[in-house]
Each structure stands twice: as structure tokens, then as C-alpha cells.
Amino acid sequence: RTRAAVAFVSLDDLPTAPAAWNSLDILILNDVDTGQLNGAQQTALTQWVETGGQLVVTGGPGWQKTAAALTDLLPVALSGSESVDDLPALRVAGGTPFRDPGPYVVASSSLRSGELLVHQDGLPLLARQPWGRGQVYFLALDPKLAPLVDWDGSQALWGLIAGDTPQPPYWGAGFRNGYAAGEAVSALPGLALPSALALGLFLLVYVVAVGPANYVILNRIGRRELAWLSVPALVLLFSILAYFTGFQLKGNDVVVNQMTLLHGPLGGDTVRAQTLLGLYSPRRSRYDLTLPGDALARPFERTYGAIGGAGHIDQVTRGGDLVIENVRVDVSAVETFIVNSYQPAPAIAGSATLGLAGGSVILEANVQNNGDVTLENATLLIGGRAISLGDMPPGDSASTRTAVGAAAASGGSPALAPGGFGIIPPPGSGAPLTNNAATILGTSNYYEEPVAQARYQLLSAVDESFYGGSSSVHVPGDVVTLVAWAQTPQLDARIDRDSYDSLATTLYLLEMPLTQGLVAGNNVSLPLALLNWSIFEESGVYEATPQNLFLSEAAVAFEYVPWREFQRMSVTDLTLVVLPESSQLSQPPPDLSLWDWEQALWQPVPDAGWGETVVVDYGRYLGENNAVRLRIATPTYGVQIGEVYPQLTGELD
């Protein structure tokens, strides 16, 4: 993130609806009486932190009122305040001397949990503890008073806090493709159009009945002059038949369909939810749609690009419930809405460990379904790789022990797995959900199966905002994500009718911490699955990703950084892997260049071709945290690259 916006708010401005907090990244509470927060605000604050918010609570003279309602969240146990003449540890952290002389008022405390970022002889000055996906900081001074108020080092202090804000996975932004979202929630079972075969048979019977059959019958009875009556009668009969058939196909019942993306840390109390809501009506009518009062809702239209649109409603009111009033639905149409809410975390437990065995990097994971719903097509997502666990009924557990990378062979060259280099994720646009759709949906025939097709559109609504662009996606490298489906509603959605049908689908994306079980001294080779990547620069590329990359007189440069577990690895070998698509074997390979961190320029890689190219004198191409920048260019029209990445081999410290 390169830009930030700051808003100054009072406690009264803090919303009671938890989902309204999603627009905040960091909240600083300074010299305010948090005891004035009502119960709904306190609950919303806690849920916001647990699902990814960053809370900063300050001390100074007003420490007591500021921490009044937050003692359970703080990483420290507060005991009072004291005056100190100097804070040399803080000066060192800020890198510059104070402008104002002491004494300074500091809130006295002791570390209860978490870690001390800055302390003066054991007195916490800045402490932090994780809270779910979020974090809570305690700053023992008042930033409006000395020494912080006009200190040049304050920027470094706040930069330490803001810079530590974790980047959420890309699906944390929710649905971003309006067309795919509309297609998903509008795909209702039983409302599909008749097949081409059925239409063809109907037309064939109609033509035969009106033409040859009508003639044969009238000719046999010797009354061919009656054709002026029989032909219109048959046309009317078939028209009535077609009308009633169509009426039955479109259904007679109003349908409320909800499809929810549920994401957050596994084992927490609360997760964030975003729901696509579709209201189908077989005839033109108006409805009032009622939702829980702590939800946020707005209409959207089925258009390409970002989700937006005014819809066909009068207004949205909030009392005990949230009511979308006077929703106007046309004949056999679906009005669509997007709803943000917080939901109780599902009762699912799990653990994941990355280790070494038999020359391979091994993922060992276990998932336990302690809830009362069946998890359909449960899948583990690690980097760009999906591992199927199958269906998990209530009370069921599933385990996997799967190779996700290969250790180097004794001669120092990377070991090859059957069919490729290490473990290679499926090719695609760089969006892991749709890339692995066959595994996540449990079928590769999702274009033909109605339920699977709707679920595929739901995945596309998350992923396809990146289609045709040059955006990289962030998949956390220190977690394994559980992906699963359930046919359970997350919202109590009602309309002002006595009779209507309700449909529900939930997509779970729940993150399990990944434990480092790797031991020192092993020669390990990292595949693309264990590298995070981003675009460094690009020119003329339609869709820039390290997989399924199409280049036509264009160039792109990626920056690859190993997962955190491998960022301190002592690299002993750098090999460039460039895999062609099977249909491109006769094409010349692209030109490769590596970024020289010492000279700050691109260096061409001589004799680079398809497959593996070993890089000599590789040290100058390794940046901080073993980062590697690789540039791919081609003057040739239509070169399709299946996969391109730097394969690092080394010793784990």
C-alpha cells in the first residue's frame, strides 16, 4: 500500500454494525473515554480486530479512561502512570533526538501477552499482541504531548505500526466481478432453459402436425377444404402448449437465493461474510426484503467490471432489522443485492505443518469438522496448489501428507518430479480459485452441471477482477487455506410474502497457520508453489502472470520472494525454469534477463532456453529475503509460456 487516508472521528461516529468497520484498516484511540462505548460498539470493535483490524490504544495522562473498556484486548496490564526524565530507548527507535526536554508522562504497565517492540528498562513503551487476524498495540505515551507531539522520530514510530499491517488474502476484498456475481446468484435450479434437443423435437412435432399429418388425415376423410380451420386450430393448440410449458419452466414460486463468501482465520470466534442475494419473481411484483439489523446491503447490477448499480428499490431503512423497501422485480427477473455482515466462525479445527521427508518438501495437514453441516468438496489451498480432501460430514476428519516441493539431488541440481519440475500448480490466469476449479468443485464438467456452474461463477466473481489486467494476487504464504462448500444460509433473509422458496450456498475460505517443521542442513529446492510473486514492470502484456503467460512482442518482469520460512535460506544454486505449453514446443524460447541488485540494471541470461537454465555467479541476483527479479521478453508473435520462475536451492539455517 502506497497511499493512506486519515479521518478524525468521535466515539459517537463509531458504528454499531460490525460490517461498517470494514473500511477501516487502523483505529487509534487517544485520550477518549472508551467506557462511553455502548455494547454494540464494543462488540463491533472486538469483531473488527479479530477479523483483521489494527487497534492502537495510547497512554499518557489519560490512560485510564482510554483503556476503560479495552483491558481484555490490551497486551499489557496497566497499573498507573509515572513521570520519567528521558526515554533513550524511544530515541533510538525513532532515530533522532527529542525536541522537547523531559519529564514525560508514561503509562505504567507490564507485558501480559504478545511482545515488546520498544521498552525502557522493561517499561513497555510500545507493545503488540495478535488478536485473531488483527493486532492490538499499546503506546504508553500520548501522541499529542511531548516527546511525540513535534518529534521527527514519530514518523518512524507510526511507520512501524502501519507497516506491520498484514496484507489480507485477495479474497478478503470480496466479490469484484459484477457480471459473474449476477450470473452466480441468478442461476436457480429448475429455471434453466430447455435443451436444444427438446426445442428441436417440439418444432419437429409442430411442423409434422401442421403439415404432413394434417394433410394425410384430411385427405383420408375426404375433407381437405377443412384445412383453413385445422391449421389455425393446431397453431393455437401448440401456442397454448408452448405458453404453459414455458410457464412451468419459469416456476410459480418466488425464490430468495443467497450465496455467501465466508472468510477468516480457522479457530476464531468471528469471520467476515459477503453475501450475494437474489430475489426471483415469476411475475411482475414489488417486495419488501428484510435482513438482520447488523448487516449492510446495497443493490448491484449484472455488468462487467466492478460491482455497482442503483437497482430498483425505493429506500433502505434500519431499525431492529434492515429493510430494503419496495423492491421492483420484472417478469421472471432476478433483483440482486450484496450484503456484508459478520458471522460466528464455523466449528472447524485444523493444523498444517511444512516439513522435509525423503528429499521432498511435505505438507502434513489435518482438518476436523466439529459442526453440524457437511463440508462439500473440502480442499486445501497452499500457494497455487489445491489438495482435495473430499466431502466431510459432521464429526468427520480428514488428513493429507502431500509433497509440495522437491529437495535437491546430491549433485546440487534440482530433483525432477514425474511430469515436471517439483510440484507444479495447474496453469491459469494467476487466480488460484478458478485455476483449481475442477478440484474445488469436485468435477471438471462444471459448465454442464447447474449447481457446479453456479459455484464456478461464484469463484469467478472473486477471481476474475484480475482477468485481462496486470494485477498480482496475494495468497498468504504462512497459512494453508481450507476451501469448502455448504448448503446453509448465513443470513436470515425474508420477504413480505407467506410463501416463497429459499436457497443457500456458502463458500468457506478459512486460513490455518502453517507451522515450520523444516530442519537445518537440508538441501532444498523451491518450486513456484512456495514463492510469492508480484509484477515489477510490464509492457504490452494482456495478462501478466507466471503461469499461462502469453507474450506477443511484449515484456514483463516479475519479482519472486520465497515464503517467510525460506527467506533466510542460504542459497547454493539458482536455476531459471521456463516451461512451454505443449502446443508451443516448436516456438523459440523467450529472452530472459535477471536484475543485478549490485549495479541496479538488467543483465541478459545467455543461452537461456526451454526447461532449466543454471545461473552462474548468482549472488548478485539475490536481493533482500532472497528476492529475485526475472524479466521475460519476446519479439516473436504468439509465444505461450506454461510457467516461468527462478528455482532456488539452498541450505536452511
Residue pairs with C-beta under 8 A, 6 or more apart in sequence:
1 165
4 162
10 32
11 32
11 33
11 34
11 36
11 37
11 41
14 21
14 37
14 41
14 44
14 45
15 21
15 41
15 44
16 38
16 40
16 41
16 44
16 294
17 44
17 293
17 294
17 295
17 296
18 43
18 44
18 47
18 48
18 270
18 294
18 341
18 342
19 272
19 294
19 295
19 296
19 340
19 341
19 342
20 44
20 296
21 44
21 45
21 47
21 48
21 53
22 48
22 272
22 340
24 48
24 53
25 53
25 54
25 165
26 53
26 54
26 55
26 56
26 161
26 162
26 165
27 45
27 48
27 53
27 54
27 55
27 56
28 56
28 58
28 143
29 55
29 56
29 57
29 58
29 66
29 70
30 58
30 62
30 66
30 142
30 143
30 144
31 58
31 60
31 62
31 65
31 66
31 142
31 144
32 62
32 65
32 66
33 65
33 66
33 68
34 65
34 66
34 67
34 68
34 69
34 70
35 65
35 68
35 69
37 45
37 69
40 294
42 69
45 53
45 55
46 73
47 269
47 270
47 342
48 134
49 55
49 73
49 131
49 132
49 134
49 135
49 136
50 131
50 132
50 133
50 134
50 264
50 268
50 269
50 270
51 132
51 133
51 134
51 264
51 268
51 270
51 271
51 272
51 342
52 132
52 133
52 134
52 166
52 168
52 172
52 264
52 272
53 134
54 134
54 135
54 137
54 161
54 164
54 165
55 70
55 73
55 131
55 134
55 135
55 136
55 137
56 137
56 138
56 139
56 161
57 66
57 67
57 70
57 73
57 74
57 136
57 137
57 138
57 139
58 66
58 138
58 139
58 140
58 141
58 142
58 143
59 66
59 67
59 78
59 81
59 106
59 107
59 109
59 138
59 139
59 140
59 141
59 142
60 81
60 105
60 106
60 107
60 140
60 141
60 142
60 144
60 145
61 81
61 105
61 142
61 145
62 142
63 78
63 81
63 107
63 140
64 78
67 74
67 78
71 78
73 131
73 136
74 112
74 129
74 136
74 138
75 111
75 112
75 113
75 114
75 115
75 124
75 127
75 128
75 129
75 136
75 137
75 138
76 109
76 110
76 111
76 112
76 124
76 127
76 138
77 109
77 110
77 112
78 107
78 108
78 109
79 108
79 109
79 110
80 107
80 108
81 105
81 106
81 107
81 108
82 105
82 106
82 108
83 102
83 103
83 104
83 105
83 106
84 102
84 103
84 104
84 106
84 120
84 123
85 102
85 103
85 104
86 102
86 104
87 98
87 102
87 104
87 106
87 120
87 125
87 147
88 120
89 118
89 119
89 120
89 121
89 125
90 118
90 120
90 125
90 147
90 153
90 157
91 97
91 98
91 153
93 117
93 118
93 126
93 153
93 156
93 157
93 160
94 151
94 152
94 153
94 154
94 156
94 157
95 153
95 156
96 151
96 152
96 153
98 146
98 147
98 151
98 153
99 146
99 147
99 150
99 151
99 152
100 146
100 147
100 149
100 150
100 151
102 146
102 147
104 141
104 145
104 146
104 147
105 141
105 142
105 145
106 120
106 123
106 125
106 140
106 141
107 140
107 141
108 123
108 140
109 123
109 124
109 127
109 138
109 140
110 124
111 124
111 127
113 129
114 127
114 128
114 129
114 130
114 136
115 127
115 128
115 129
116 124
116 126
116 127
117 126
117 127
117 128
117 160
118 125
118 126
118 157
119 125
119 126
119 127
123 140
124 138
124 140
125 139
125 140
125 141
126 137
126 138
126 139
126 140
126 157
126 160
126 161
127 137
127 138
128 135
128 136
128 137
128 138
128 164
129 135
129 136
132 264
132 265
132 268
132 269
132 270
133 166
133 168
133 264
133 265
133 268
133 511
135 164
135 166
137 161
139 157
141 147
141 148
142 148
143 149
143 154
148 154
148 157
167 474
167 476
168 474
169 263
169 474
169 475
169 476
169 481
169 509
169 511
170 462
170 466
170 473
170 474
170 475
171 261
171 263
171 433
171 462
171 509
172 263
172 272
174 261
174 274
174 338
174 340
174 462
175 181
175 261
175 274
175 276
175 307
175 338
175 461
175 462
176 306
176 307
176 461
176 462
176 465
177 304
177 305
177 307
177 460
177 461
177 462
177 463
177 464
177 465
177 467
178 300
178 301
178 302
178 303
178 304
178 305
178 306
178 307
178 308
178 309
179 302
179 303
179 304
179 305
180 457
180 458
180 460
180 461
180 464
181 276
181 300
181 302
181 307
181 336
181 338
181 457
181 458
181 461
182 300
182 301
182 302
182 303
182 334
182 336
183 302
183 454
183 457
184 259
184 276
184 454
184 455
184 457
184 458
184 460
184 461
185 257
185 258
185 259
185 276
185 277
185 278
185 334
185 336
186 257
186 278
186 280
186 302
186 334
186 336
187 450
187 453
187 454
187 457
188 251
188 255
188 257
188 278
188 280
188 334
188 503
189 450
189 451
189 503
190 251
191 249
191 250
191 251
191 280
191 332
192 249
192 450
193 249
194 202
194 245
194 249
202 242
206 234
206 238
209 234
209 238
210 231
210 234
210 235
210 238
214 227
214 230
214 231
214 234
215 224
215 227
218 224
218 226
218 227
218 230
250 282
250 332
251 280
251 282
252 282
253 282
253 499
253 500
253 501
254 279
254 280
254 281
254 282
254 285
254 287
254 495
254 497
254 499
254 500
254 501
255 278
255 279
255 280
255 500
255 501
255 502
255 503
256 277
256 278
256 279
256 280
256 289
256 493
256 494
256 495
256 500
256 501
256 502
256 503
257 277
257 278
257 279
257 280
257 334
257 502
257 503
257 504
258 275
258 276
258 277
258 278
258 489
258 490
258 491
258 493
258 502
258 503
258 504
258 505
259 275
259 276
259 278
259 454
259 458
259 504
259 505
259 506
259 507
260 273
260 274
260 275
260 276
260 489
260 490
260 491
260 504
260 505
260 506
260 507
261 273
261 274
261 275
261 458
261 462
261 507
261 509
262 271
262 272
262 273
262 343
262 346
262 490
262 506
262 507
262 508
262 509
262 510
263 271
263 272
263 273
263 508
263 509
263 510
263 511
264 270
264 271
264 272
264 345
264 510
264 511
265 271
265 345
265 510
265 511
266 345
266 348
266 349
266 350
266 482
266 510
266 511
266 512
267 345
267 348
267 349
267 350
268 345
269 344
269 345
270 342
270 343
270 344
270 345
271 342
271 343
271 344
271 345
271 346
271 510
272 340
272 341
272 342
272 343
273 340
273 341
273 342
273 343
273 490
273 491
274 338
274 339
274 340
274 341
275 338
275 339
275 340
275 341
275 490
275 491
276 336
276 337
276 338
276 339
276 458
276 461
277 289
277 297
277 336
277 337
277 338
277 339
277 491
277 493
278 334
278 335
278 336
278 337
279 287
279 289
279 327
279 329
279 334
279 335
279 336
279 337
279 495
280 329
280 332
280 333
280 334
281 287
281 329
281 330
281 331
281 332
281 333
282 331
282 332
283 331
283 332
284 329
284 330
284 331
285 329
286 326
286 327
286 328
286 329
287 326
287 327
287 329
287 495
287 496
287 497
288 323
288 324
288 325
288 326
288 327
288 495
288 496
289 323
289 324
289 327
289 337
289 493
289 494
289 495
290 321
290 322
290 323
290 324
290 493
290 494
290 495
290 496
291 297
291 321
291 322
291 323
291 324
291 339
291 491
291 492
291 493
292 321
292 322
292 341
292 491
292 492
293 318
293 319
293 320
293 321
293 322
294 341
294 342
295 322
295 339
295 340
295 341
295 491
296 322
296 339
296 340
296 341
297 316
297 322
297 324
297 337
297 338
297 339
297 340
298 311
298 316
298 337
298 338
299 309
299 310
299 311
299 312
299 313
299 324
299 335
299 336
299 337
299 338
300 307
300 308
300 309
300 311
300 336
300 337
300 338
301 308
301 309
301 310
301 311
301 336
302 336
303 309
306 465
307 338
311 327
311 335
311 336
311 337
312 327
312 328
312 329
312 335
313 324
313 325
313 326
313 327
313 328
313 335
314 325
314 326
315 325
315 326
316 322
316 323
316 324
316 325
317 323
317 325
324 337
327 335
328 335
329 335
339 491
341 490
341 491
343 490
345 510
346 371
346 373
346 508
346 510
347 369
347 370
347 371
347 372
348 367
348 368
348 369
348 370
348 371
348 375
348 482
348 508
348 510
349 367
349 368
349 370
350 365
350 366
350 367
350 368
350 482
350 510
350 512
351 365
351 366
351 512
351 513
351 515
352 363
352 364
352 365
352 366
352 380
352 382
352 479
352 480
352 512
352 513
352 514
352 515
353 363
353 364
353 365
353 514
353 515
353 516
353 517
354 361
354 362
354 363
354 404
354 514
354 515
354 516
354 517
354 518
354 565
355 361
355 362
355 364
355 517
355 518
355 519
356 362
356 407
356 517
356 518
356 519
356 522
356 524
359 406
359 407
359 409
359 415
360 403
360 405
360 406
360 407
361 403
361 404
361 405
361 406
361 407
361 518
361 524
361 526
361 530
362 401
362 402
362 403
362 404
363 380
363 382
363 387
363 400
363 401
363 402
363 403
363 404
363 480
364 399
364 400
364 401
364 517
365 380
365 387
365 399
365 400
365 480
365 512
366 397
366 398
366 399
367 378
367 380
367 389
367 392
367 397
367 398
367 399
367 482
367 512
368 396
368 397
369 375
369 392
369 393
369 394
369 395
369 396
369 397
370 394
370 395
371 394
372 394
373 394
373 486
373 487
373 488
374 391
374 392
374 393
374 394
374 486
375 391
375 392
375 484
375 485
375 486
375 508
376 391
376 442
376 484
376 485
376 486
376 487
377 388
377 390
377 391
377 439
377 440
377 441
377 442
377 484
377 485
378 388
378 389
378 390
378 391
378 392
378 398
378 482
378 483
378 484
379 386
379 387
379 388
379 389
379 436
379 439
379 440
379 482
379 483
379 484
380 386
380 387
380 389
380 400
380 480
380 481
380 482
380 483
381 387
381 432
381 433
381 436
381 475
381 480
381 481
381 482
381 483
382 404
382 480
382 481
382 514
382 529
383 404
383 425
383 432
383 475
383 477
383 528
383 529
383 530
383 531
383 563
384 425
384 426
384 432
384 435
384 436
384 475
384 528
384 529
384 547
385 404
385 423
385 425
385 436
385 529
386 425
386 426
386 432
386 436
386 439
386 440
386 483
387 400
387 402
387 439
388 439
388 442
389 398
389 400
390 398
392 398
392 484
403 417
403 423
404 423
404 527
404 529
404 530
405 422
405 423
405 524
405 525
405 526
405 527
405 529
405 530
406 414
406 415
406 416
406 417
406 422
406 423
406 525
406 527
407 415
407 522
407 523
407 524
407 525
408 414
408 415
408 523
408 524
408 525
408 573
408 649
409 415
410 523
412 523
412 572
412 573
412 649
413 573
413 575
413 614
414 421
414 422
414 525
414 573
414 575
414 612
414 647
414 649
415 422
415 525
416 422
417 423
417 424
420 579
421 527
421 577
421 579
421 612
421 647
422 525
422 526
422 527
422 528
422 529
422 647
423 527
423 529
424 527
424 528
424 529
424 579
424 643
425 432
425 435
425 436
425 528
425 529
425 547
426 435
426 436
426 547
427 435
427 547
427 548
427 581
427 642
427 643
428 434
428 435
428 545
428 547
428 548
429 435
429 463
429 466
429 467
429 543
429 545
429 547
429 548
430 466
430 472
430 473
430 543
430 545
430 546
430 547
431 462
431 463
431 464
431 466
431 467
431 473
432 463
432 473
432 475
433 440
433 459
433 462
433 463
433 483
434 456
434 459
434 460
434 463
434 464
435 547
437 446
437 456
437 459
438 444
438 446
440 459
440 483
441 452
441 455
441 456
441 459
442 452
443 449
443 452
445 452
446 452
446 453
446 455
446 456
447 453
447 456
454 505
455 485
455 505
455 507
458 505
458 507
459 507
463 473
465 471
466 473
466 543
467 543
468 542
468 543
469 543
470 535
470 538
470 541
470 543
470 544
470 556
471 535
472 533
472 534
472 535
472 545
474 532
475 481
475 532
476 511
477 530
477 532
477 563
477 564
478 513
478 514
478 563
478 564
478 565
479 511
479 512
479 513
479 514
480 511
480 512
480 514
481 509
481 510
481 511
481 512
482 508
482 509
482 510
482 511
482 512
483 507
483 508
483 509
484 507
484 508
485 505
485 506
485 507
485 508
486 505
486 506
486 508
487 504
487 505
487 506
488 504
488 506
489 502
489 504
489 506
490 504
490 506
493 502
514 565
516 565
518 524
518 565
518 652
519 652
520 651
520 652
520 653
521 651
521 652
522 651
522 652
523 572
523 649
523 650
523 651
524 566
524 569
524 649
524 650
524 651
524 652
525 573
525 647
525 648
525 649
526 562
526 566
526 647
526 648
526 649
527 645
527 647
528 546
528 547
528 577
528 643
528 645
530 562
530 563
530 566
531 560
531 561
531 562
531 563
531 645
531 646
532 560
532 561
532 562
532 563
533 546
533 558
533 559
533 560
533 561
533 645
534 558
534 559
535 544
535 556
535 557
535 558
535 559
536 557
536 558
536 559
536 595
536 629
536 631
537 556
537 557
537 631
538 544
538 554
538 555
538 556
538 557
539 554
539 555
539 556
540 552
540 553
540 554
540 555
541 549
541 550
541 551
541 554
541 555
541 556
542 550
543 549
543 550
544 556
544 558
546 558
546 560
546 643
546 644
546 645
547 642
547 643
548 581
548 640
548 641
548 642
549 556
549 632
549 640
549 641
549 644
550 638
550 639
550 640
550 641
551 590
551 632
551 633
551 634
551 636
551 639
551 641
552 634
552 636
552 637
552 638
552 639
553 634
553 635
553 636
553 637
554 633
554 634
555 631
555 632
555 633
555 634
556 631
556 632
556 633
557 593
557 595
557 629
557 630
557 631
557 632
558 629
558 630
558 632
558 644
558 645
559 627
559 628
559 629
560 627
560 628
560 629
560 630
560 645
560 646
561 567
561 625
561 626
561 627
562 569
562 625
562 626
562 648
566 626
566 648
566 652
567 625
567 626
568 625
568 626
568 653
569 626
569 648
569 650
569 651
569 652
569 653
570 650
570 651
570 652
570 653
571 618
571 622
571 626
571 648
571 649
571 650
572 649
572 650
572 651
573 614
573 618
573 648
573 649
573 650
574 614
574 615
574 618
574 621
574 622
574 628
574 646
574 647
574 648
574 649
575 612
575 613
575 614
575 615
575 646
575 647
575 649
576 592
576 594
576 605
576 608
576 612
576 613
576 615
576 630
576 644
576 645
576 646
576 647
577 611
577 612
577 643
577 644
577 645
577 646
577 647
578 589
578 590
578 592
578 608
578 609
578 610
578 611
578 613
578 632
578 641
578 643
578 644
579 610
579 611
579 641
579 642
579 643
579 644
580 587
580 589
580 610
580 640
580 641
580 642
581 640
581 641
581 642
582 642
583 640
584 639
584 640
584 641
584 642
585 610
587 636
587 638
587 639
587 640
588 634
588 636
588 639
589 608
589 609
589 610
590 632
590 633
590 634
590 639
590 641
590 644
591 604
591 608
591 632
591 633
591 634
592 604
592 605
592 608
592 613
592 630
592 631
592 632
593 602
593 603
593 604
593 605
593 630
593 631
593 633
594 602
594 603
594 605
594 615
594 621
594 628
594 629
594 630
594 631
595 601
595 602
595 603
595 621
595 623
595 628
595 629
595 630
595 631
596 602
596 603
596 620
596 621
597 620
597 621
597 622
597 623
598 620
599 620
602 631
603 621
605 613
605 615
607 613
612 647
615 621
621 628
621 629
622 628
623 629
626 648
628 646
628 648
630 644
630 645
630 646
632 641
632 644
